[in-house]
Amino acid sequence: MEIKRIIKKNPLVLFGLSYCPYCHKAKKILAPYKPVVKDIDLDKNANGTRKALKKISGMKTFPQIFLKGRLLGGYEETSRKMQTRKVKKSLESLKPSASFF
């Protein structure tokens, strides 16, 4: 798995673990962006993938959330940042716009 490519290619990426309660909380707060969120479960991936991710993010805990190629942080940090104007604007730009027929 090429971590850098995934982060660069996808506007919103969540790296998590299925058994992690904070990962479940992060998925809930990112639910409005579901069609855009690239949710990557690292349960089955070898430690090599986790080590590569740690080199990029500097974090060893999960979840790790990236927005437009930049680390937002884990659940708590992302939750706080989602309240800021800059991050709100970036996230809103990811929502699919409603079209009327």
C-alpha positions as CSV (number, residue, x, y, z in Angstrom):
1,M,0.0,0.0,0.0
2,E,1.5,3.3,-1.1
3,I,0.5,5.6,1.8
4,K,1.7,8.9,0.3
5,R,-0.2,8.2,-3.0
6,I,-3.4,7.4,-1.1
7,I,-3.2,10.6,0.9
8,K,-2.4,12.7,-2.2
9,K,-5.1,11.1,-4.4
10,N,-8.0,11.3,-1.9
11,P,-9.3,14.5,-0.5
12,L,-10.3,13.0,2.9
13,V,-8.6,9.9,4.3
14,L,-9.1,8.1,7.6
15,F,-6.6,5.4,8.6
16,G,-8.1,3.4,11.5
17,L,-8.5,0.1,13.2
18,S,-11.8,-1.8,13.5
19,Y,-11.5,-2.3,17.3
20,C,-10.6,1.3,18.1
21,P,-13.3,3.4,19.8
22,Y,-11.8,6.7,18.6
23,C,-11.8,5.4,15.1
24,H,-15.6,4.7,15.4
25,K,-16.1,8.2,16.7
26,A,-14.1,9.7,13.9
27,K,-16.2,7.8,11.3
28,K,-19.4,9.3,12.9
29,I,-18.2,12.9,12.6
30,L,-17.0,12.3,9.1
31,A,-20.2,10.6,8.0
32,P,-21.6,13.6,6.2
33,Y,-18.6,13.3,3.8
34,K,-19.0,9.6,3.4
35,P,-18.9,9.4,-0.4
36,V,-15.6,11.3,-0.4
37,V,-13.9,9.7,2.7
38,K,-11.4,7.0,1.9
39,D,-11.6,4.8,5.0
40,I,-8.6,2.5,5.3
41,D,-8.7,-0.3,7.9
42,L,-5.2,-1.2,9.0
43,D,-6.2,-4.3,11.1
44,K,-5.0,-6.7,8.4
45,N,-2.0,-4.8,7.2
46,A,1.4,-5.6,8.4
47,N,3.4,-3.4,10.7
48,G,5.2,-2.1,7.7
49,T,2.2,0.0,6.6
50,R,1.8,1.3,10.1
51,K,5.4,2.2,10.3
52,A,5.3,4.0,6.9
53,L,2.2,6.0,8.1
54,K,4.0,6.9,11.4
55,K,6.9,8.3,9.3
56,I,4.5,10.5,7.4
57,S,2.3,11.6,10.3
58,G,4.6,11.4,13.3
59,M,1.7,9.7,15.1
60,K,1.6,6.2,16.4
61,T,-2.1,6.3,17.5
62,F,-5.3,5.9,15.5
63,P,-7.3,7.2,13.8
64,Q,-5.2,9.4,11.6
65,I,-7.2,11.7,9.4
66,F,-5.8,13.6,6.4
67,L,-7.7,16.4,4.6
68,K,-6.4,17.5,1.2
69,G,-3.0,15.9,1.8
70,R,-2.5,17.4,5.2
71,L,-2.8,15.7,8.6
72,L,-5.7,16.9,10.6
73,G,-4.8,14.6,13.5
74,G,-6.6,12.0,15.5
75,Y,-10.3,12.0,16.6
76,E,-10.1,14.8,19.2
77,E,-7.9,17.1,17.2
78,T,-9.9,16.6,14.1
79,S,-13.1,17.2,16.0
80,R,-11.7,20.5,17.3
81,K,-10.4,21.6,13.9
82,M,-13.8,20.8,12.3
83,Q,-15.1,23.8,14.2
84,T,-12.6,26.3,12.6
85,R,-13.7,28.3,9.5
86,K,-10.8,27.1,7.4
87,V,-11.4,23.3,7.9
88,K,-15.2,23.8,7.7
89,K,-14.8,25.5,4.3
90,S,-12.5,22.7,3.1
91,L,-14.9,20.0,4.2
92,E,-17.9,21.8,2.8
93,S,-16.2,21.9,-0.6
94,L,-16.1,18.0,-0.5
95,K,-19.8,17.5,-0.1
96,P,-21.6,16.6,-3.2
97,S,-23.9,19.4,-4.3
98,A,-27.5,18.7,-4.7
99,S,-28.8,18.9,-8.2
100,F,-32.3,19.4,-9.2
101,F,-33.9,17.8,-12.3
